[in-house]
Amino acid sequence: MYFSSATAHLTAVRKLLSTPKKIVIVTHYKPDGDAMGSSLALYHYLLLKNHQVNVVAPSDYPEFLWWMDGHSQVVNFQANPDKAKALFEQAEIIFCLDFNSPDRIEKLEAPLLSSGAVKVLIDHHLDPKDFCNYVFSFPKAAATCELVWHFIVACDDSGLVNRPIAECLYTGIMTDTGSFRFPSMSPGLHRVVALLMEAGARHSYVHEMVYDNFPEYRLRLLGFCLHEKLTVISQYNTAYIAISEQELNSFHFRTGDTEGIVNYVLGIKGIRLAAFFSEKQGLVKISFRSHDDFSVKELAEQHFEGGGHKNAAGGKSLLPLQQTVDKFIALLPGLKLGS
């Protein structure tokens, strides 16, 4: 499907992969389900093709993704920078998954750009930067996991998709489509999901491990955010939650504990723009969600050093938490969000 429009690049990459190579797979900072799902699925596939493969993550990632086959082999750059850098130096091919700009991998940007390896991008974000030799960028795809599936099919290897590959791909598609409910979900992608189930993906098990496997304090944090921190600005069809580092720490915060909370905010009747602000180590991270035609990607890019998709984006601010929120509120009159 997607790769038929990039025949020359696909032919070149297939030729590269025709003999065993030292390969590194890297994804974005603070990886989510699609980032780790696509990385580990490609990892298992390339191992079956007799390549020497390593997955390098720029940081830690949520515990609810640790069940995926291959997690124990992932090299966390923050925990083991020397090993990660050495792998980049030794690599013959580097696959860049689920990010469109080298700054999305934070401190791994320099090792990536200085590496002499052939770089291959597989991604579904808009406006990819020019940093890879071969680019498979398809913003209409719902998830990078969807693209990895089509890449494997385009390499005539759909028969190699086993349970570990299928479950990793299912995870990324499930999480990036909001459990198959976002507008990006297409009839074709439903058919891909069916094929993944036929290949061994245990859909109930994957859902349980990702969504029904939280520690008690994470649920208490969610309750606190919704009951104590939710602010609704009806005039602008906007709602947000802002939580301080001190408040996060009171709930024993760990990576991934706030993931998805912004979607609850967007679920309020009449809300077109939702935001979640969280403070950590002097930096405010922001998640944006929207309905209809309002682009949070543009909001994030123009005002909060971020980007993403039309209805789901992220940003950051070096201002204190309240000043960041005040900046956001000051923008609302010009966004044309009112009824």
PyMOL commands that set and color helices and strands:
alter all, ss='L'
color gray80, all
select helices_A, chain A and resi 2-5+7-16+33-48+63-65+71-73+81-90+102-114+144-154+158-160+163-176+187-198+203-211+216-229+234-236+245-249+261-266+296-303+321-334
alter helices_A, ss='H'
color red, helices_A
select strands_A, chain A and resi 22-27+52-57+75-76+93-97+118-123+134-137+230-233+238-243+273-280+283-290+307-308+312-317
alter strands_A, ss='S'
color yellow, strands_A
deselect
rebuild
show_as cartoon
